[in-house]
Amino acid sequence: MSSKTRLCCLIGHPVDKSLSPIMHNEAFRAKGLDYVYLAFDVDDLYLKEAVEGLRALKVKGFNVTMPYKVAILNLLDKINEDASFVGAVNTVVNDKDKLIGYNTDVDGIISALESKVNSLKGLKALLIGAGGAARACIVALVSKGCNEIIIMNRTFDKAKQMAEDLSKKLSMNYNLEKLNIDSLKKAISSVDIIINTTPIGTYPNLDESIIPQELIRKDLIVFDVVYNPKKTKLIRDAEKMGAKTIPGYEMFIRQGASSFKLWTGIDAPIDIMRRAVLKALG
């Protein structure tokens, strides 16, 4: 570090479990960049002051995590299209004191899916969940020409509100279904992709899955956004059934790679970032 070191960081509450500092600092070192990445735990009373402080300090950029991905919208100078569609920002670039918000979760989802299939055009997806990750998934799927999205959630009204909101911004073909075993059987029999955006299966609940193993077909792509553990029960079950799988750490790494490029202007060393994350996950 020196007086010329460029600062990138994470703001949120809490941030002590975040793997972003490990991942990004390894990437900066690998590329020989005089950058450092830190994590700042920001109380909600001081979010505005924190953002203005980062502007004043001329940080290169920063990530935003829970619970501020939506609240940050009103504190920025500009928001890109994906972030506007999703209604949340997870990456900010400081461009000559102008703070520009992006949602690189969308890029991370597209990149992860396209690592398993050449094109999403014309495919049909089952999306489980109705939070921020689900919104980003819908934007990603629609942008790449996914033909139909079946949306399920434990709270049906929340899924309905999300779908209605996004359908005002996007031209999307979707169906809403109540989440139960019968609707899962029916949906899974007709889709190409399953995406779980709920926290089911997150550590320490290692033996929980939202989908019974016997419903998974070998010709499916199964994507779980949960990245701790490295392989959720859903991913382990899908592997046993011969399906193509995308563990959540791939989305995390790939959205981080997109942030890295926005800040530095160069391609991220994804393999090095992946090794750092997997080592940290144990």
N, C-alpha and C positions, 0 to 999 in steps of 0.2 A: 504494500500500500504506500501511497505517496500523496502529496498535495494535489496531484492530478488525477487521482483515482476517481472513477465515475461510480456513483451510487445508484443501485436499483434495490427495491425492497418490497416487502409484503406488509399490508396493513389489514387488520382484522381483530377479532376478539372471540376466543383465544387464538394464539398462533404458535404456542409452544410445541405442538405436535407436528407442525408443518414440515414437509420434506423439501419444500421449495429452496431454502437456503443451501442445502446439501447439493441438490441437483444443479442449480444455477452456478454456484461457485465452482463446481467441478467443470462445468461447461466453459466458464470464463477462463479457467486455468488451461484447459485443453486448447483453446484458441489463442492463448497468449494475450488476452485482453486485460488492461488495467482497470478492471471493474470489480466491485464487491456487492454482494447481495445480503441484506439483513432483514430481519423480521421485527415488526413493531406492533405490540399489543396496544390498541387504541380504544379508550373508553368512548362509548357513544356520545357522551357529552362534548367530546373534543374532536369529533370527526372533521368538521369544517376547518378547525384550526390546524389539524394534522395535515390535511390536504393543502392548505395554503402554505404551511411550513415546508412541505416537500417542494412546492413550486418555488418558494423563496430560496431554498437550498440548491435549486437547479438540478435536482435528481434527474437522471436520464429517463427513468420510468418506474412504475411500481405495479404490483399485483394487488388485487382486492379480493379478500375472501369473506366468508360469512362473519357477521351478519350485514355487511355493507355493500353488497353487489348491486342492490337497488337504490339505496340511499345515496350512493356516490353519483348517481345520474345528474342530480341537480347541482353538483359542485364542479362540473366539468365544462369546458368551453365548447366541446364538440363531441359527438358520439357517432361512430360509424354505423353502417346499415345493419350488420348482424346484431350488434349490441342493441340497437333500436328495436329490432324485431323481437329479440329475446326479452328485452326489458331489464337487462342486467349487464354490468360491466365487470370484467375480471382482470383487465390489463389497461394500464394508462401509459401513454407516451407523452413526455414533456417536449413539445416542439416549439422552441424559442419562447418559452414561458406560456404557451398555450397547451392546456391539458386535454388530450384527445382520448376518449374511451373506446375500447374494443372488447369483444367477447371472443377470446381465442378458444373457448370450449367448443364452439362450432367447428373451428379448424381442426381441433384435436379429434372430434368425433368423426369428421369426414376422413381424415388421415388414417385413423384406426380402422374404419370400415373398408376403405379402399386398399388397405394392406391385405384384405381377405377376398375381395371381389373387384373385378376390373371396372365395373360400372354399377351404380345403384339405380340407374334408369329402368323404370318399369317393374321394379321389385316391390314387394309388399312386406310391411313391417308390423310387428306387434310391439307396442311401447307400453311399459308398465311404470306408472308413476305420474306425478303432476306437479313436480317442483321445478326449480331452476334448471336442473340437468335435463329434465324431460323437455322443457321449452327449447333448450339448445339443440337437443336431438331432433325435434320437429323441424326447426329452421335448417339444420344440416341435411336431413332427409329430403325435404322439399326442394332445397337449392340444387340437389343432385338428381332430381327427377324421379324420386320414389313415387310409385303409382298410387299406393294406398297405405294409410296408417291406421291401425286399430289401436285405440287408446283405452287402457284399463287402469283403475286406481282403486285403492281401498275406500277412499271417499269419492263417490261418484260425482258429487256436485263440484268438487274442486277440479276434477278432470274436465267436466263440462265447461266450467268457467275458463280454464286454460285454452281449450280448443276454440271456444267462441271468440276469445280475445285474439288468438293468433290467426284465425280465419279472416279477421278483418284486415290483417296486414299481408297475409300470404294467400296465394291460390293453392289450397290444399284439399285433398280428397281424404276424408277421415270418417271413421265410425267409432262411436263410443259404446263400450260394453261394461257391464258390471263385472267386477273381479270375483270370479268363483270358479270352481273346478270345471263346470260344464262349459262356461264361456272360454276358459283356457283351452280345453280340448278342441273346441270348434275353431278357435282362432289359429292355434298352432298347426292344425292340419292344413291350413291354407297359406301360411306366410313363408317368407324366405329368411327373415331376420327377426330375432327376438332381442329386445333391449330392456334390461332392468335398470331403472333409475331410482329405485327405492333403496333404503338403507338395510334391507333384509339381507343377512349374511355377513354384515360388518363385524369385525372383531369386537367382542369375544364370542359372538354368536356363530361359531364356525359350522355348526350343523344345521343351519336354517337356510331354506331356499324357497323362493316364491313359486317355483314350478316343479312339480313332481318329475323325477328322472324319466319315468316311462313315457312321458309325453314328448320328449325331445327326439327329433328325427336326425339321422346322420347327415342329411343334406341341408341342415340349417346353419346359419351363422348366429352364434349366441354371444351377446355383448353384455357384460355386467360392469356398470360404472364404479362399483365399490372396488377400492384398490388396497384395502387392508382387511383381510389377508391377501396375499398375492393371488391366490386362487380361492374364490368363494366356493361354496358347495354347488352353486349353480354351474360355475365353470368346470368344476371337477366332474359333475354329473354329465355335462355336455361332452366333455372329453371321452368319458366312458362310453357314450352312445355314438361316438365317431363324428360329432359335429365340429365345425370350425369354431374356434373360440377367440374372444377378445377380452382379456382381463382388464380391470379398471385402470391399472397402472399405465396401460398403453395410452389411454385418453389423457391421463395426467401428464405424462411425459411429452406427448405430442402437442398439447395445449401450451406447455411450458416452452417447447421448441419454437412455437409461433410467437410467443412473447419475446423470446430471446432475439429472434430476427427483427421484430419491430423495434427493439431497443438498440441493436448493434448494426443492423443492416446486412448481416451475414447469416448463412445457414447454420443452424445449431448442430452440435455433434450429438445426434440422437443416441447413438450406441453408447457413448460415454455417460450421457444422462441416464439411460436405462440401467447401466451397471451400477451407478451411484444409488439410484432409487431402490433397486432390488437388494443391494447390500444393506441399505438402511432398513428395509422391511424384514430382513433376516431370512 
